[in-house]
Amino acid sequence: MASVIHYTIATEAEKHDDFRRVLWTGKNTQLVIMTIPPGGEIGAEVHEDIDQILTFVSGTGEARISGSKRAVAQGDLVVVPAGTKHNFVNTGPNPLVLYTVYGPPEHADGAVHRTKEEADEAEESGKDEPPTS
């Protein structure tokens, strides 16, 4: 029987201000925490075969999904079905902190990207591939 894995997301967010940090990777899902700096964004993207659920821990931002825009803040949850174009932009003066669950995993197990630029480079170079199997 597997042991229980427990995170206090607000505490994890306070400990790390990385753009993206993979906290846990399972066979079918992955838990990732993200910190988007003021004026920053995740970047427009589409995950063709991956569903994504994002929950906002602190800060304020804007969800841009399939051409629609909606404000997001602490306590909000947004579902992005596979194949949906999306972006999340920090519109406030403080970091926009969120955690997201990908199904199946999207990133390399244990990946830590300090900045969006570092994350983009890892993806483009093939160094941020999810586990296979």
C-alpha positions as CSV (number, residue, x, y, z in Angstrom):
1,M,0.0,0.0,0.0
2,A,1.4,3.4,-0.9
3,S,2.1,6.0,1.8
4,V,0.1,9.2,2.0
5,I,1.7,12.2,0.3
6,H,0.7,15.5,1.9
7,Y,1.4,19.1,0.9
8,T,0.2,22.3,2.4
9,I,0.2,24.3,-0.8
10,A,0.4,27.7,0.8
11,T,3.5,26.6,2.7
12,E,5.1,25.1,-0.5
13,A,4.4,28.4,-2.2
14,E,6.1,30.4,0.5
15,K,9.2,28.1,0.4
16,H,9.7,28.3,-3.3
17,D,9.2,31.1,-5.8
18,D,10.1,29.1,-8.9
19,F,8.2,29.7,-12.1
20,R,7.5,26.0,-12.1
21,R,8.2,23.2,-9.6
22,V,7.0,19.6,-10.1
23,L,6.0,18.4,-6.6
24,W,4.7,14.9,-7.5
25,T,4.4,12.7,-10.5
26,G,2.2,9.6,-10.7
27,K,1.3,7.2,-13.5
28,N,-1.7,9.2,-14.5
29,T,-1.4,12.7,-13.0
30,Q,1.2,15.3,-11.9
31,L,1.1,18.0,-9.3
32,V,3.0,21.3,-10.1
33,I,3.2,24.6,-8.3
34,M,3.8,27.8,-10.2
35,T,4.7,31.4,-9.3
36,I,4.0,34.0,-12.0
37,P,5.7,37.3,-11.3
38,P,3.9,40.6,-11.6
39,G,3.4,41.3,-15.3
40,G,4.3,37.7,-16.2
41,E,2.3,34.9,-17.8
42,I,2.4,31.2,-18.4
43,G,2.3,31.8,-22.1
44,A,-0.3,30.7,-24.6
45,E,-0.3,27.0,-25.1
46,V,-2.4,23.9,-26.0
47,H,-1.9,20.5,-24.4
48,E,-3.5,18.2,-27.0
49,D,-3.9,15.1,-24.9
50,I,-3.7,16.5,-21.3
51,D,-6.4,17.8,-19.1
52,Q,-5.3,20.5,-16.6
53,I,-6.9,21.8,-13.4
54,L,-5.5,25.0,-11.9
55,T,-6.2,26.3,-8.4
56,F,-5.1,29.8,-7.4
57,V,-3.4,30.2,-4.0
58,S,-2.6,34.0,-4.0
59,G,-2.4,37.0,-6.2
60,T,-4.7,38.1,-9.0
61,G,-4.7,37.3,-12.7
62,E,-6.6,36.7,-15.9
63,A,-7.5,33.4,-17.4
64,R,-7.5,33.5,-21.2
65,I,-9.2,30.4,-22.5
66,S,-10.3,29.8,-26.1
67,G,-10.6,33.6,-26.7
68,S,-12.5,34.3,-23.4
69,K,-11.0,36.2,-20.5
70,R,-11.9,36.0,-16.8
71,A,-10.4,37.4,-13.7
72,V,-8.9,34.8,-11.3
73,A,-7.9,35.2,-7.6
74,Q,-7.2,33.2,-4.5
75,G,-9.5,30.2,-4.1
76,D,-10.5,30.1,-7.8
77,L,-10.2,26.8,-9.8
78,V,-10.1,26.6,-13.6
79,V,-10.4,23.5,-15.7
80,V,-8.7,23.4,-19.1
81,P,-9.8,20.4,-21.1
82,A,-7.2,18.7,-23.4
83,G,-6.9,20.6,-26.8
84,T,-7.9,24.0,-25.4
85,K,-5.8,27.0,-26.0
86,H,-5.1,28.8,-22.7
87,N,-2.9,31.3,-21.0
88,F,-2.8,32.8,-17.4
89,V,-1.5,36.3,-16.9
90,N,-0.6,38.0,-13.6
91,T,-2.5,41.3,-13.5
92,G,-1.6,42.3,-10.0
93,P,1.3,43.8,-8.1
94,N,2.2,40.5,-6.3
95,P,3.1,37.1,-7.5
96,L,0.3,34.9,-8.9
97,V,0.7,31.6,-7.2
98,L,-1.1,28.5,-8.3
99,Y,-1.0,24.7,-8.3
100,T,-2.0,22.6,-11.2
101,V,-2.8,19.0,-11.8
102,Y,-2.0,17.6,-15.2
103,G,-3.5,14.3,-16.4
104,P,-1.4,12.6,-17.7
105,P,1.9,14.2,-16.6
106,E,3.2,17.0,-18.7
107,H,6.7,17.7,-17.3
108,A,9.8,15.8,-16.2
109,D,9.5,14.3,-12.8
110,G,11.1,16.6,-10.2
111,A,11.6,19.5,-12.7
112,V,12.4,22.9,-11.3
113,H,12.4,25.9,-13.5
114,R,13.4,29.2,-11.8
115,T,12.1,31.4,-14.6
116,K,9.7,31.2,-17.6
117,E,12.7,31.5,-19.9
118,E,14.4,28.6,-18.2
119,A,11.1,26.6,-18.5
120,D,10.8,27.5,-22.2
121,E,14.4,26.5,-22.9
122,A,13.9,23.1,-21.2
123,E,10.8,22.4,-23.2
124,E,12.4,23.5,-26.5
125,S,15.5,21.4,-25.9
126,G,13.6,18.3,-24.9
127,K,14.9,18.3,-21.3
128,D,11.4,18.7,-19.9
129,E,9.7,15.5,-21.1
130,P,7.3,13.6,-18.9
131,P,8.1,10.1,-17.8
132,T,7.1,7.4,-20.2
133,S,5.4,4.3,-18.8
